[in-house]
Amino acid sequence: MFVIKCPYCGERDQTEFVCHGEAHIARPEKPADINDEEWGNYLFFRSNPKGTHYERWTHDHGCRRWFNVMRDTVSDKIIKTYKMGESKPDIENE
Amino acid sequence: MKYSILNLVRNSFSYHENWQKAWSSPELKSEYDVVIVGGGGHGLGTAYYLAKEFGVKNIAVFEKGWIGGGNTGRNTTIIRSNYLWDESAALYDHAINLWEGLSGELNFNVMFSQRGLFHLAHSVHDLQEISRRGYSNFLNGIDAELLNQEQVAKKIPYMNMNGRYPVLGALLQRRAGTARHDAVAWGYARAAENLGVEIIQNCEVKGINVSNGKVIGLETNKGSVKVNKVGLVPAGHSSVLANMAGFSLPINSVPLQALVSEPIKPILDCVIMSNAVHVYVSQSDKGELVVGAGSDAYNSYSQRGSFDMIEHMMAPLVELFPIFSRLKMLRTWGGIVDVTPDRSPIIGKTPVENLFINCGWGTGGFKATPGSAHVFAETVFKGEPNKIATPFSIERHFSGALVDEAAAAAVAH
């Protein structure tokens, strides 16, 4: 269990939040034009790194807004939280 | 040395000081025919069946820690096969068939106990779900009995039938039960070594050498080895290993926790499982209640879960069994499980030639150990998955032929 800093509400307990998996996965612009392998990759295949992970969370029991979290999956340490639409933070894994 | 009553008596004269080691610690060689990466039950079992059924010589199992120290020794030991879909039913029931003869086959008591598993229903929807699954089990030749409220109350008299989510019925699989998880790893390790398999502990794979799309060797912390074939059988590091070989997997690694209570006199002679309130519990032969529930819902390799998940396990347990409410919980722990989108495993070929994978067992791999190992050994030996393993290929994520136990079994494995 950890404390997450919601970009809108500040630091709150993790139980207020829900994780929605890897962030920065763009939906293919023309789904009808891509083959099964590309579509399968988009739907199911994930980087699942042992180290820095970029992921989407919602503050379900708070502002209910979505945001991104940069977290180390080995230590569970949260490196940074940032708003949807912002690009990946350019920080080396601490 | 064979384990038998005669040898037990014989060794008692020397105060049991002369039993030979169950398996040795050989040095790493420079070349192997087949290397199995991962010395859990599935990996050791694969090596065992490769040696026994397919006569493969020169097999090694690489284990980064020690035998029985990974998820094989961290699970809640429940064994069942009452899955909804035909593909899963075939795979898990194959495992139960092998479980039934395993102690004899391995000459190691894995303490397989077919004490029966009650899957509880708490709503009309749950009753419909267990009927559907029960009838599907009948069609697949898997034993299943639908019990009404009265029958359940009679079987488990101290269960609270009228909690906030009353117990309305249950699906009972009598052939289901538990086994001693460590003994499964130890038994396979010992039996495999007797057939010439080399078990290399504290040997972590750091790199997979691929040349012209074909696996040729492995880099480990103990040195490099040349190989003809490799079977990856990890529990919580599938993506890490796949990345070493240059491909990715449809997997997320998440923590799954379990806990045990202080030991008490025998009280629970079956396995209780509820998806709706979400808890599963059985009593070990030592007397501890072994309790588990869902995984944490975020990726992690930390082998630690959230404290709120423990509360989520305990709340339904004491609701169902108020009699357990004053028990102390002795230990809690977490393991990392690799979850696929459809909650079914991945068994088969990879984009790299001669590199095979058996992973993604999520929260419920222990029950499948002998079946998984058996079909994977054939996959590695023949280079092609057999009939049982075929539906579990990586390709199902491109073709769309998912074996969707996520929707069917909802959560608990």
HADDOCK unambig.tbl for C-alpha pairs under 7 A between the chains (distance, minus, plus):
assign (segid A and resid 1 and name CA) (segid B and resid 305 and name CA) 6.94 0.50 0.50
assign (segid A and resid 1 and name CA) (segid B and resid 306 and name CA) 4.17 0.50 0.50
assign (segid A and resid 1 and name CA) (segid B and resid 307 and name CA) 5.92 0.50 0.50
assign (segid A and resid 19 and name CA) (segid B and resid 297 and name CA) 6.32 0.50 0.50
assign (segid A and resid 19 and name CA) (segid B and resid 298 and name CA) 5.77 0.50 0.50
assign (segid A and resid 21 and name CA) (segid B and resid 298 and name CA) 6.89 0.50 0.50
assign (segid A and resid 36 and name CA) (segid B and resid 398 and name CA) 5.30 0.50 0.50
assign (segid A and resid 36 and name CA) (segid B and resid 399 and name CA) 6.69 0.50 0.50
assign (segid A and resid 37 and name CA) (segid B and resid 398 and name CA) 5.16 0.50 0.50
assign (segid A and resid 40 and name CA) (segid B and resid 397 and name CA) 5.58 0.50 0.50
assign (segid A and resid 40 and name CA) (segid B and resid 398 and name CA) 4.63 0.50 0.50
assign (segid A and resid 44 and name CA) (segid B and resid 250 and name CA) 5.03 0.50 0.50
assign (segid A and resid 44 and name CA) (segid B and resid 341 and name CA) 6.67 0.50 0.50
assign (segid A and resid 44 and name CA) (segid B and resid 397 and name CA) 6.93 0.50 0.50
assign (segid A and resid 45 and name CA) (segid B and resid 248 and name CA) 6.77 0.50 0.50
assign (segid A and resid 45 and name CA) (segid B and resid 249 and name CA) 5.47 0.50 0.50
assign (segid A and resid 45 and name CA) (segid B and resid 250 and name CA) 3.90 0.50 0.50
assign (segid A and resid 45 and name CA) (segid B and resid 251 and name CA) 6.72 0.50 0.50
assign (segid A and resid 46 and name CA) (segid B and resid 249 and name CA) 6.61 0.50 0.50
assign (segid A and resid 46 and name CA) (segid B and resid 250 and name CA) 5.75 0.50 0.50
assign (segid A and resid 46 and name CA) (segid B and resid 251 and name CA) 6.38 0.50 0.50
assign (segid A and resid 47 and name CA) (segid B and resid 248 and name CA) 6.82 0.50 0.50
assign (segid A and resid 48 and name CA) (segid B and resid 239 and name CA) 6.39 0.50 0.50
assign (segid A and resid 48 and name CA) (segid B and resid 251 and name CA) 6.90 0.50 0.50
assign (segid A and resid 48 and name CA) (segid B and resid 252 and name CA) 5.51 0.50 0.50
assign (segid A and resid 48 and name CA) (segid B and resid 253 and name CA) 6.72 0.50 0.50
assign (segid A and resid 50 and name CA) (segid B and resid 301 and name CA) 6.44 0.50 0.50
assign (segid A and resid 73 and name CA) (segid B and resid 299 and name CA) 6.55 0.50 0.50
assign (segid A and resid 73 and name CA) (segid B and resid 300 and name CA) 4.48 0.50 0.50
assign (segid A and resid 73 and name CA) (segid B and resid 301 and name CA) 5.51 0.50 0.50
assign (segid A and resid 73 and name CA) (segid B and resid 302 and name CA) 6.57 0.50 0.50
assign (segid A and resid 74 and name CA) (segid B and resid 300 and name CA) 6.32 0.50 0.50
assign (segid A and resid 74 and name CA) (segid B and resid 301 and name CA) 4.95 0.50 0.50
assign (segid A and resid 74 and name CA) (segid B and resid 302 and name CA) 4.81 0.50 0.50
assign (segid A and resid 75 and name CA) (segid B and resid 302 and name CA) 5.82 0.50 0.50
assign (segid A and resid 76 and name CA) (segid B and resid 300 and name CA) 6.81 0.50 0.50
assign (segid A and resid 76 and name CA) (segid B and resid 302 and name CA) 6.76 0.50 0.50
